[in-house]
């Protein structure tokens, strides 16, 4: 079983897989933002939350300590987080598709030519750009009432109050940056030249 990738192409395939997996996993994790509410630790991503208030039968409020996604897309606390969810999810999907194709290129001959690899690198650049845009949009939602309750009523756009950014936010952005810069560059050297066809 041959490969359609050069040795640098094999490195590109591995890094493509790592960056796609890092960005996509971190996008799904609800650990982009950490704060506290009613003495309990709370965390958010763009479309998920851990620990949320719920009303009891006696009309009191308790904090439910479990993670989950918002009940509907419109329940996401701000428009910027809704846009961030769509943009970042699209970028992650692009990175995952390129990573799967690159991995297949390690196992199959004549699958990825030099031109195909360059096109895949361009798709990685766009995917990374979309994820980076989503990360840049995320702070615009810090002024929503739900976030203000968690961040000591002191948060605003690009100001966290008592909250802090979590590891998943940094991993999502870091994976996107690596895909945009390193993987896009490596893709230029990934594919083998096409063999001349004999007729």
VMD Tcl script that draws the C-alpha trace (Angstrom):
set ca {
  {0.00 0.00 0.00}
  {1.56 3.27 -1.16}
  {1.14 6.86 -0.12}
  {0.30 9.88 -2.22}
  {2.11 12.14 0.24}
  {5.73 13.21 0.57}
  {7.46 12.87 3.98}
  {6.49 16.50 4.67}
  {3.02 15.55 3.52}
  {2.85 12.83 6.17}
  {3.79 15.45 8.78}
  {1.09 17.71 7.33}
  {-1.49 14.92 7.66}
  {-0.55 14.27 11.30}
  {-0.61 17.98 12.20}
  {-3.88 18.43 10.31}
  {-5.43 15.68 12.40}
  {-4.06 17.13 15.66}
  {-5.19 20.71 14.93}
  {-8.64 19.59 13.76}
  {-9.12 17.33 16.79}
  {-7.91 20.03 19.20}
  {-10.12 22.77 17.77}
  {-13.20 20.58 17.40}
  {-12.97 18.95 20.84}
  {-12.34 22.29 22.53}
  {-15.23 23.87 20.62}
  {-17.56 21.21 22.01}
  {-16.32 21.49 25.62}
  {-18.18 23.94 27.90}
  {-14.97 25.34 29.39}
  {-14.44 28.58 27.44}
  {-15.40 30.83 30.37}
  {-15.28 30.22 34.13}
  {-17.15 32.08 36.87}
  {-19.32 31.52 39.95}
  {-23.00 31.90 40.70}
  {-24.60 31.40 44.13}
  {-21.27 30.03 45.39}
  {-21.05 27.32 42.70}
  {-18.51 27.16 39.86}
  {-20.10 27.83 36.45}
  {-18.63 27.40 32.97}
  {-19.74 28.25 29.44}
  {-18.87 27.70 25.80}
  {-20.76 29.19 22.87}
  {-23.63 26.69 23.04}
  {-23.12 24.72 26.28}
  {-23.14 25.49 29.97}
  {-22.21 23.71 33.20}
  {-24.14 24.49 36.41}
  {-27.27 26.53 35.90}
  {-30.06 27.95 38.10}
  {-33.42 26.14 38.26}
  {-36.62 26.89 40.11}
  {-37.76 24.46 42.80}
  {-41.37 23.50 43.55}
  {-41.31 25.96 46.48}
  {-40.46 28.79 44.01}
  {-36.87 28.94 45.28}
  {-33.77 28.84 43.07}
  {-31.12 26.13 43.27}
  {-28.01 25.56 41.17}
  {-28.14 22.33 39.15}
  {-24.61 20.96 38.85}
  {-24.59 19.30 35.44}
  {-23.49 20.19 31.92}
  {-25.67 20.47 28.87}
  {-26.36 22.45 25.75}
  {-28.95 25.18 25.53}
  {-32.47 23.87 24.84}
  {-32.64 25.62 21.46}
  {-30.45 27.76 19.24}
  {-32.45 30.86 20.22}
  {-31.78 30.09 23.93}
  {-28.06 30.82 23.46}
  {-27.62 33.98 25.57}
  {-26.47 36.44 22.88}
  {-26.59 36.95 19.13}
  {-22.80 37.10 18.96}
  {-22.57 33.65 20.61}
  {-25.11 32.30 18.12}
  {-23.00 33.63 15.23}
  {-19.86 32.34 16.96}
  {-21.39 28.86 17.21}
  {-22.20 28.71 13.49}
  {-18.90 30.23 12.32}
  {-16.69 28.14 14.63}
  {-18.64 24.95 13.89}
  {-18.24 25.51 10.14}
  {-14.50 26.10 10.57}
  {-14.14 22.91 12.64}
  {-16.05 20.93 10.00}
  {-13.68 22.19 7.29}
  {-10.61 21.27 9.34}
  {-12.01 17.80 10.07}
  {-12.78 17.11 6.38}
  {-9.27 18.12 5.32}
  {-7.73 16.06 8.14}
  {-9.69 12.94 7.09}
  {-8.71 13.36 3.44}
  {-5.06 13.95 4.41}
  {-5.09 10.82 6.57}
  {-6.49 8.81 3.66}
  {-3.70 10.24 1.50}
  {-1.19 8.50 3.77}
  {-2.72 5.14 2.87}
  {-3.75 5.50 -0.77}
  {-1.64 6.14 -3.84}
  {-2.55 8.87 -6.32}
  {-5.19 10.38 -4.05}
  {-3.57 13.74 -3.33}
  {-1.59 15.58 -5.99}
  {0.43 18.71 -5.33}
  {-2.42 20.89 -6.59}
  {-5.00 19.03 -4.48}
  {-2.84 19.46 -1.38}
  {-2.58 23.20 -2.02}
  {-6.38 23.44 -2.36}
  {-6.76 21.50 0.88}
  {-4.30 23.91 2.52}
  {-6.46 26.82 1.34}
  {-9.49 25.12 2.92}
  {-7.52 24.79 6.16}
  {-6.69 28.49 6.03}
  {-10.37 29.35 5.60}
  {-11.34 26.93 8.40}
  {-8.78 28.44 10.74}
  {-9.92 31.94 9.79}
  {-13.55 31.03 10.58}
  {-12.60 29.57 13.96}
  {-10.42 32.60 14.73}
  {-13.34 34.87 13.81}
  {-15.58 32.89 16.17}
  {-13.05 33.30 18.99}
  {-12.89 37.05 18.26}
  {-16.72 37.31 18.38}
  {-17.00 35.45 21.68}
  {-16.21 38.45 23.97}
  {-19.07 40.43 22.38}
  {-21.51 38.22 24.34}
  {-20.07 38.96 27.77}
  {-22.61 41.74 28.32}
  {-25.61 39.38 28.32}
  {-27.57 39.14 31.62}
  {-26.71 35.44 32.02}
  {-22.98 36.13 31.87}
  {-23.26 39.22 34.09}
  {-24.90 37.09 36.81}
  {-21.94 34.73 36.70}
  {-19.22 37.38 36.47}
  {-20.21 39.48 39.49}
  {-22.44 41.87 37.48}
  {-19.20 43.49 36.30}
  {-18.76 41.94 32.85}
  {-19.18 43.79 29.59}
  {-17.97 43.34 26.03}
  {-14.23 42.53 26.19}
  {-14.30 42.92 30.00}
  {-14.73 39.75 32.05}
  {-15.43 41.12 35.51}
  {-14.76 38.32 38.01}
  {-14.77 35.55 35.35}
  {-11.78 34.18 33.48}
  {-11.18 32.54 30.12}
  {-10.87 28.76 30.20}
  {-8.47 26.32 28.59}
  {-10.94 25.29 25.87}
  {-11.05 28.84 24.46}
  {-7.26 28.90 24.16}
  {-7.11 25.38 22.66}
  {-9.76 26.22 20.06}
  {-7.91 29.37 19.00}
  {-4.49 27.69 19.17}
  {-5.61 24.81 16.98}
  {-7.02 27.27 14.46}
  {-3.82 29.33 14.42}
  {-1.70 26.21 13.89}
  {-3.98 25.09 11.06}
  {-3.81 28.52 9.40}
  {-0.07 29.01 9.70}
  {1.71 25.66 9.89}
  {-0.66 23.28 8.10}
  {-1.40 25.69 5.26}
  {2.33 26.14 4.65}
  {3.08 22.40 4.87}
  {0.30 21.62 2.39}
  {2.34 23.30 -0.34}
  {4.90 20.49 -0.04}
  {2.53 17.64 0.81}
  {1.42 16.12 -2.51}
  {3.55 14.23 -4.96}
  {3.82 15.37 -8.54}
  {1.30 13.61 -10.78}
  {2.73 10.70 -12.73}
  {2.47 11.08 -16.51}
  {-0.26 8.81 -17.84}
  {0.58 6.28 -20.56}
  {-1.91 5.91 -23.39}
}
mol new
graphics top color blue
foreach p $ca { graphics top sphere $p radius 0.5 }
foreach p [lrange $ca 0 end-1] q [lrange $ca 1 end] { graphics top cylinder $p $q radius 0.2 }
display resetview
